[in-house]
Amino acid sequence: MQNSRRNVPNILITGTPGVGKSTLCKKLSELTGLRWLEISTIAKENGCITEYDPVYQCSVLDEDKLMDGMEEAMCNGGNIVDYHGCDFFPKRWFDIIFVLRTNNTALYDRLTQRGYVGKKLEDNIDCEIFQVILEEAKESYDHDIVHELKNDTYDELNENVQKICVWLEQWVSQGM
């Protein structure tokens, strides 16, 4: 699969849990008509969970099974992929990657509202502080397609949606 064969792009929205990925993806999907692929939901619905991690209180993803199941949809394009990790997705799948970032106070509040405690809370805050997802994206994909977006407020969320819509319009008009 090569990017140039798609009529519409694939976008990856990634970042630490709690930075606003799902909210942004939902708005973006509604505005653009692109299909929102929430990886956690897809994994559960398609049996791509291998076990449960009691320390982090979450399911463990069978990445290979997930990739096999997503290949056709990704080849067709028109997807917004929403997940907190990115290094296991094939490079050929994405035309652009946006890494959402947020300040630690907002992130702490968001995660505690979700019920994150202990090691799970601490490690996710540390992940944001040390830019783990941003570095993972930069190491895994071409630097020119990886973009960092600050996502602290609803105004920034709306600005980010508009920025991505502008990029999408340019991609389509340039016949990329």
N, C-alpha and C positions, 0 to 999 in steps of 0.2 A: 504494500500500500504506500503510495506516495501522495504527499499533500496536494500536489498540483492536479490530481484526478478528482478531487472533491469540488462540488459546486458551492458548498458552504463549509465554513471552517469548524474545527473542533477547538474548544476553549477549555482550559483547566483552571479552576478556581481552587486554590489550596491555601493552607495556613493552619495554625494551631487551633484546636477546638475552641470555640467561643469568640472567634474574631469576626463572625458575621457572614460566613460563606453561604450558608443556606438561605439566609434572608436576601443576600445579593443575587444568588442564582435564581431564586423564585421570581424576583422583580425582573431580572434580565430575561428569563424565559418568557414571562408574560409580555414583555415589550418586543421581543425579537422573534418569537415563535420557535426558537431553538429548543431542542429537547433537553430538559434538565435530568441528568443522570446522577442521582444521589447514591454514591457507592455503598454506603452502609446499608441502605434499604435494598439495593440490588443484590448485595451479598447475602442478606438474610432470605430474600425471596427465592434465590437460586441455589441455595445449599452451599454457599462458598465460605462457610464458617467451619473451622477445624476444631476449635475448642473454646473454652472460656478461661480468661486470665483473671484469677481471683484478686491479684494484687491491684491491677488497674480496673477491675470490675467492668471488663468489656470482652467482646468476642474477638477471636483471632482469625484473621482473614486468610483464606486459601487463595493467594494471589494468582497462581497459575490457572486455577479453575475459573476465576473471575475474568482473567484476560481472554481465555478461550471463548467465554460466553459473550464478551463485549466486542470481539474483533469485527464482526460484520457491521454492527451499528457504527463503530468508529470509522470503518472504511467508507461508509456512506456520508459521513460528516453531519454537521448540524447539531452537534452535541455540546452541552455545557457540563463538564464533569466536575463534581463537587466531592472533594475528599481532603482529609487532613494529612495525607502523605502523598508523595509524588514520584519517588525514585524508582518504583517498580513498573510504572507505565511505560510502554514503548515510546521512544522519541518520535517515531513517525506518526503517532496519533494526534499530536497537537500542533496547532498553528500559532498559538500564543498561550502564555501562562501568566496568571495573575496571582501573586502571593499577597494575601490580606494580612495586615499587621494592625495591632491595636496596643494602646498603652496598658501597662500592667495592672493599674487600679481598675480600669474598666473590665479587663479580662478576669481578674480575680472575682469581681462582683458577678459577672456573667456565669462563671464556672461554679461558684458557690450556690447561685440560684438554681443551677442544674443538679446540685447535689454532689459535686465533686468535693472530696475530702482527702486528707492524708497525702500519701505518695502520689496519687493520681493528680491531685490539685497542684502539689509542689512541682512535679515534673512538667506539667503543662505550662505553668508560669515560667519555669526555667527554660523550657523550649522556646517560648516567645522572647525572653530576655536575651538568649544567646542566638537568636535568629536561625534556629535549626532548620525550619522548613524552607526559609529563603535560601540558605546555603545548600540544602539538599537539591532545590530546584536549579540553582546555578551550576552545581556539579553534574546534574543529570541531563540538562538540556542546553541548547545553544543560548549563550548569554543574551543575544539580541531578541529573543522571544520571551524572556523572563522579566516581569515587571512587578515592582513592589507598590502596593496601594495602602495608604493609611486609612483605617476604617474605624475611627473612634466614635463618630457621631452619625445621626441620621442624615445630616447635611452631607457629610463625607460619603456615606453610603450612596446617596442619590447622585453625587458627583462621580463616583466610581462607576455606577451604572451608565451614566451618560458618556464617560470616557470610553467604556467598552463598546457602547453602541456606535460611537464615532469610529473607533477602530474597525468594527464590523462593517460599517458602511464603506470605509476606505478599502478594506479587503475585497469586498464584493465588487466595487467599482474598478478596482485594478485587475480584476480577473485572476486573483492569486490562486 
